[in-house]
C-alpha cells in the first residue's frame, strides 16, 4: 500500500491521529527532505526508516520505492509541508504505482491553499490555483491572460525574493485599488493576513522590510 500523507504546513500540532498512526506503522517513509521530516517525526516519536524522494532524486528513487511496494510492504509518501503529489514529484510515484496496480490511500489534511482561501474573505466557490508564477518565460503573458479573463479568485504562492515584484505586476495588470489578500507564515507563531488594495500592500512591505520573510500565499 502506498499512503499519501499530508503533513503540517507550519505548526507541528496540525497532524491527524490517523497520519501519526500510519507513519508509525508503515515499513518506510519516502520524504521530500529527510532532515526536515525528521523534525516532525521526532516530535511524534516516530522512528520508521526513511528514504529521500524529491525533485532532484525522484528518477533514481522511483524504481526503488516501487520495488519495495511490490514486496507487499507499506510506504508513506510525505512532503516537507502540505500534501504530496501537488506540485511535486509525488505525482510520478503515484502514476507508477497505479500502473503496477498498487493500492493507494490518501491521508488528507493540511493545505495552504484552502487554509488561506477560507480565511481570506474572498469568493471561494470558484478559484484558480497557479502555484508559483513563472520567473521569466511566459510570466507577462500569463498576467495578461489572467487580467483579460479573470472570473474567479486567483491563488498563488510567492517567495520572499519575488513578493514585491509580483505585487507590482498585479498592480500593473489590474489596478492600484484592486483588492488583495496576503497570508504570511500560515499556522505559525507570526501568522499574518493582509487585506488591502495592492498599492497599500506594496507600501506596507516597503515600509516594513522585516515583514518580507517566511512564505506567502497571495489571493487576488
CORPE-V768314 format. One record per residue. RES is the residue in one letter. OMEGA is omega in whole degrees, -180 to 180 (* if undefined). NEAR is the number of other C-alpha atoms within 12 Angstrom. D_FIRST is the distance of its C-alpha to the first C-alpha in Angstrom with 1 decimal. Layout:
((RES & OMEGA & NEAR & D_FIRST) (RES & OMEGA & NEAR & D_FIRST))
This chain:
((X & 173 & 32 & 0.0) (X & 178 & 41 & 3.8) (X & 176 & 37 & 6.3) (X & -170 & 37 & 9.8) (X & 176 & 42 & 12.2) (X & 178 & 40 & 15.9) (X & -177 & 41 & 18.4) (X & 178 & 34 & 22.1) (X & 179 & 36 & 24.5) (X & -178 & 29 & 27.1) (X & -176 & 22 & 27.6) (X & -180 & 28 & 25.3) (X & -179 & 20 & 25.8) (X & 175 & 28 & 23.9) (X & 176 & 30 & 20.6) (X & 176 & 20 & 19.2) (X & -178 & 18 & 18.8) (X & 180 & 21 & 15.3) (X & 179 & 34 & 14.4) (X & -179 & 32 & 16.3) (X & -179 & 21 & 14.6) (X & -180 & 34 & 11.0) (X & 178 & 40 & 12.5) (X & -173 & 25 & 14.3) (X & -176 & 21 & 11.7) (X & -180 & 29 & 8.9) (X & -178 & 27 & 10.1) (X & 178 & 33 & 11.1) (X & 176 & 40 & 11.9) (X & -172 & 43 & 12.9) (X & 173 & 42 & 16.1) (X & 176 & 34 & 18.8) (X & -175 & 26 & 21.4) (X & 179 & 25 & 20.7) (X & 178 & 17 & 24.2) (X & 179 & 22 & 23.8) (X & -180 & 35 & 20.4) (X & 178 & 28 & 22.1) (X & 179 & 22 & 24.6) (X & -177 & 32 & 22.1) (X & 178 & 32 & 20.1) (X & 180 & 18 & 23.5) (X & -179 & 17 & 24.7) (X & 177 & 23 & 22.1) (X & 178 & 14 & 22.5) (X & -177 & 24 & 18.9) (X & 178 & 22 & 19.2) (X & 178 & 27 & 15.6) (X & -177 & 22 & 16.0) (X & 172 & 28 & 16.0) (X & -180 & 30 & 16.2) (X & 177 & 33 & 18.1) (X & -176 & 37 & 17.0) (X & -172 & 29 & 19.8) (X & -179 & 23 & 22.3) (X & -175 & 14 & 24.3) (X & -168 & 21 & 21.7) (X & -178 & 27 & 18.8) (X & -178 & 20 & 20.2) (X & -177 & 17 & 20.5) (X & -174 & 24 & 17.1) (X & -178 & 29 & 15.0) (X & -180 & 20 & 15.3) (X & -180 & 23 & 14.7) (X & 178 & 39 & 11.3) (X & 179 & 35 & 10.4) (X & 178 & 21 & 12.0) (X & -180 & 25 & 10.0) (X & -179 & 33 & 6.6) (X & 174 & 22 & 9.0) (X & 180 & 16 & 10.1) (X & 175 & 18 & 7.3) (X & -179 & 21 & 6.8) (X & 179 & 31 & 4.8) (X & 174 & 42 & 6.4) (X & 178 & 47 & 8.4) (X & 178 & 53 & 10.7) (X & 174 & 49 & 14.1) (X & 179 & 39 & 17.6) (X & 180 & 33 & 21.0) (X & 179 & 35 & 21.5) (X & -172 & 36 & 20.3) (X & 178 & 35 & 17.2) (X & 178 & 38 & 15.4) (X & 178 & 28 & 15.9) (X & 179 & 24 & 19.4) (X & 176 & 19 & 22.0) (X & -176 & 27 & 20.0) (X & 175 & 30 & 18.2) (X & 179 & 38 & 14.8) (X & -178 & 25 & 15.7) (X & 179 & 26 & 15.9) (X & 179 & 39 & 12.4) (X & 179 & 34 & 11.1) (X & -179 & 19 & 13.7) (X & 178 & 26 & 12.9) (X & 179 & 30 & 9.2) (X & 178 & 19 & 10.8) (X & -178 & 14 & 13.5) (X & 179 & 20 & 11.4) (X & 177 & 16 & 10.0) (X & -179 & 26 & 6.3) (X & 180 & 24 & 5.0) (X & 180 & 24 & 5.8) (X & 179 & 22 & 7.3) (X & 175 & 24 & 10.5) (X & -169 & 27 & 12.3) (X & 165 & 26 & 15.8) (X & -166 & 26 & 19.2) (X & 177 & 31 & 21.4) (X & 179 & 27 & 23.1) (X & 180 & 39 & 26.4) (X & -178 & 33 & 27.3) (X & 178 & 28 & 27.2) (X & 180 & 30 & 28.6) (X & -177 & 39 & 31.5) (X & -175 & 32 & 32.0) (X & -180 & 21 & 32.3) (X & -174 & 24 & 34.8) (X & -174 & 31 & 36.8) (X & 179 & 23 & 38.8) (X & -180 & 25 & 38.4) (X & -175 & 23 & 37.5) (X & -180 & 23 & 33.8) (X & -180 & 14 & 33.7) (X & -179 & 14 & 33.6) (X & -179 & 21 & 32.6) (X & 180 & 23 & 31.7) (X & -175 & 26 & 29.3) (X & -180 & 24 & 30.4) (X & 175 & 21 & 28.6) (X & 179 & 24 & 31.2) (X & 176 & 30 & 34.2) (X & 180 & 18 & 35.3) (X & -179 & 19 & 37.5) (X & -175 & 14 & 40.1) (X & 177 & 10 & 39.4) (X & -177 & 12 & 39.3) (X & -178 & 20 & 39.6) (X & 177 & 21 & 43.0) (X & 179 & 17 & 42.2) (X & 179 & 22 & 39.2) (X & 180 & 29 & 41.4) (X & -180 & 18 & 44.0) (X & 179 & 15 & 41.7) (X & -176 & 25 & 40.2) (X & -178 & 23 & 43.8) (X & -174 & 13 & 45.1) (X & -173 & 15 & 42.3) (X & 175 & 19 & 40.9) (X & -176 & 16 & 40.2) (X & 175 & 19 & 37.4) (X & 178 & 30 & 36.4) (X & 180 & 36 & 35.2) (X & 179 & 36 & 32.6) (X & 169 & 33 & 32.3) (X & 175 & 34 & 31.4) (X & -179 & 30 & 34.1) (X & 178 & 26 & 34.9) (X & -176 & 22 & 37.9) (X & -175 & 17 & 39.4) (X & -175 & 23 & 39.6) (X & -179 & 34 & 39.8) (X & 177 & 31 & 43.6) (X & -179 & 24 & 43.6) (X & 178 & 37 & 41.1) (X & 178 & 44 & 43.2) (X & 178 & 26 & 46.3) (X & 178 & 29 & 44.7) (X & 178 & 35 & 43.9) (X & -178 & 27 & 47.5) (X & -173 & 19 & 48.8) (X & 175 & 26 & 46.8) (X & 175 & 26 & 47.1) (X & -175 & 19 & 49.9) (X & -177 & 21 & 50.9) (X & -179 & 20 & 50.5) (X & -177 & 25 & 47.1) (X & -178 & 28 & 45.0) (X & 175 & 36 & 42.0) (X & 179 & 36 & 39.6) (X & 176 & 47 & 38.1) (X & -178 & 42 & 35.5) (X & 177 & 35 & 35.6) (X & -177 & 30 & 33.4) (X & 179 & 36 & 31.4) (X & -179 & 28 & 30.5) (X & -176 & 19 & 32.3) (X & -176 & 12 & 35.7) (X & 177 & 17 & 37.7) (X & -178 & 24 & 36.0) (X & 174 & 24 & 38.5) (X & 177 & 27 & 39.0) (X & -177 & 32 & 41.9) (X & -176 & 27 & 43.1) (X & 169 & 26 & 46.2) (X & -178 & 25 & 47.6) (X & 178 & 34 & 46.3) (X & 179 & 28 & 49.7) (X & 179 & 25 & 49.6) (X & 178 & 35 & 46.1) (X & 180 & 32 & 47.4) (X & -179 & 21 & 50.4) (X & -178 & 21 & 48.4) (X & 176 & 25 & 46.3) (X & -179 & 18 & 49.4) (X & -179 & 13 & 51.3) (X & -177 & 13 & 48.4) (X & 178 & 16 & 46.8) (X & 178 & 12 & 45.2) (X & 180 & 27 & 42.9) (X & 179 & 27 & 41.6) (X & -179 & 22 & 38.6) (X & -179 & 26 & 35.0) (X & -175 & 31 & 32.8) (X & 166 & 37 & 34.1) (X & -175 & 42 & 32.9) (X & 179 & 45 & 35.8) (X & -179 & 45 & 36.4) (X & * & 46 & 39.4))
